[in-house]
Amino acid sequence: MKAIRVPKEKAEEVRKVAERSSAKDKRRLVVCRGDYVEIPIYDGFEHLFSYEIVEQENPVFAKSKDLFGILKKRIPENLHNLIPRRYKIIGDLILVKIAEELENYKSLIGETLLEIHPHCKAVWRDMGKKGMLRRPEVELIAGEGSETVHRENGCLFKLDVTKVMFSPGNLAERMRMAKLGKGEVVIDMFAGIGYFSIPMCVHSRPEKVYSIEINPDSYKFLLENIKLNHVDRIVPILGDSMFVIPENIEVDRVIMGHIRCHEFIPAAIRALREGIIHYHESVPEAVINRPVERIKRAARDEGREVKILNFRKVKNYSPGVIHVVVDARIC
Ligand SMILES: C[S@@+](CC[C@H](N)C(=O)[O-])C[C@H]1O[C@@H](n2cnc3c(N)ncnc32)[C@H](O)[C@@H]1O
């Protein structure tokens, strides 16, 4: 879906031209991105404008087409509180969580979402992720197709939603990682399809990123994404990061992007002579210090010093549980 990218001060003028020429895509809102504004247009109108035309990432859709507003007329009133308010758009696929009580309405929900987002080809019911491999449990409820290419922050992520997860909620953290690592040797211990390795290589030019992934399905997409994004500094490794971290390399940074990976902290510490760990964990708010304590304890056991640099929330994980990331310097 295309948009005209114009400096803020020109936005109003260009928007009017787009409206008058029927080029403006009415389904999407004009969005502000830093000093620029993106004005959504329909395909085929690009030649009318002398400004940059971009493929729009994360478009914002007009409110009149909200799912609840449409479905409340089609679903009995006693179920209204269960109508999904949120859903994820990954490339041209939609993932939506649906309560069991709405089982009989799942196709209706899927078809309605396709009406709202005509550029999407299928809707999948999201039933969570399983085990250490974070394998998605999904069910097709409308349309067809499970493979897509998600565009984000100047990177392309090819994936199959039936085989690997993608969490749009981690966008801010992926963007933060994209700014780090310049000139460094990095180990991405839970690389997946390249969630952190790809943005880092696209935007920061690290010396090398060793991207370790245990699941052959994710690894296959990691290889494809390396090619798609034309990055040549990733060394993909298929295996268990507990055992396959390369030896005899000087590592500056270790990314531990798995929310249940505390058992791997000692291995990450051993990989670093001096450097930074980005450690993720899903933690109940009642024991919010647990991730920091785990890092400190592991460092002590390894006879190393540690300085906690940063503690940030990535997103809400479940009621009372948050996904956090701790940056720690190991000396
Ligand atoms: C899905 S990612 C986490 C999501 C990511 N942080 C994001 O931004 O969306 C976690 C990955 O770690 C992989 N994994 C799990 N255990 C592993 C291990 N022991 N060694 C290497 N990779 C592992 C899983 O297969 C999965 O692809």
The ligand as an SDF file (V2000), in Angstrom:
LIG
                    3D

 27 29  0  0  0  0  0  0  0  0999 V2000
   10.4980  -16.6140   18.7700 C   0  0  0  0  0  0  0  0  0  0  0  0
   11.9860  -15.9450   19.2360 S   0  0  0  0  0  0  0  0  0  0  0  0
   11.5360  -14.6910   20.3340 C   0  0  0  0  0  0  0  0  0  0  0  0
   10.8500  -13.5620   19.6370 C   0  0  0  0  0  0  0  0  0  0  0  0
   11.6420  -12.3260   19.3850 C   0  0  0  0  0  0  0  0  0  0  0  0
   12.3640  -11.8880   20.5500 N   0  0  0  0  0  0  0  0  0  0  0  0
   10.7930  -11.1610   18.8100 C   0  0  0  0  0  0  0  0  0  0  0  0
   11.2400  -10.0300   18.7950 O   0  0  0  0  0  0  0  0  0  0  0  0
    9.6900  -11.3740   18.3460 O   0  0  0  0  0  0  0  0  0  0  0  0
   12.7240  -17.1870   20.1660 C   0  0  0  0  0  0  0  0  0  0  0  0
   13.4340  -18.1740   19.2760 C   0  0  0  0  0  0  0  0  0  0  0  0
   14.3640  -18.8990   20.0600 O   0  0  0  0  0  0  0  0  0  0  0  0
   14.4780  -20.2000   19.5120 C   0  0  0  0  0  0  0  0  0  0  0  0
   15.1020  -21.0930   20.4980 N   0  0  0  0  0  0  0  0  0  0  0  0
   14.5270  -21.6880   21.5700 C   0  0  0  0  0  0  0  0  0  0  0  0
   15.4350  -22.4010   22.2490 N   0  0  0  0  0  0  0  0  0  0  0  0
   16.6190  -22.2490   21.6150 C   0  0  0  0  0  0  0  0  0  0  0  0
   17.9390  -22.7320   21.8500 C   0  0  0  0  0  0  0  0  0  0  0  0
   18.2040  -23.5140   22.8820 N   0  0  0  0  0  0  0  0  0  0  0  0
   18.9200  -22.3700   20.9920 N   0  0  0  0  0  0  0  0  0  0  0  0
   18.6450  -21.5660   19.9330 C   0  0  0  0  0  0  0  0  0  0  0  0
   17.4180  -21.0880   19.6500 N   0  0  0  0  0  0  0  0  0  0  0  0
   16.4190  -21.4180   20.4850 C   0  0  0  0  0  0  0  0  0  0  0  0
   13.0580  -20.5520   19.1430 C   0  0  0  0  0  0  0  0  0  0  0  0
   13.0050  -21.5790   18.1950 O   0  0  0  0  0  0  0  0  0  0  0  0
   12.5450  -19.1980   18.6120 C   0  0  0  0  0  0  0  0  0  0  0  0
   12.6950  -19.1110   17.2300 O   0  0  0  0  0  0  0  0  0  0  0  0
  1  2  1  0
  2  3  1  0
  2 10  1  0
  3  4  1  0
  4  5  1  0
  5  6  1  0
  5  7  1  0
  7  8  2  0
  7  9  1  0
 10 11  1  0
 11 12  1  0
 11 26  1  0
 12 13  1  0
 13 14  1  0
 13 24  1  0
 14 15  1  0
 14 23  1  0
 15 16  2  0
 16 17  1  0
 17 18  1  0
 17 23  2  0
 18 19  1  0
 18 20  2  0
 20 21  1  0
 21 22  2  0
 22 23  1  0
 24 25  1  0
 24 26  1  0
 26 27  1  0
M  CHG  2   2   1   9  -1
M  END
$$$$
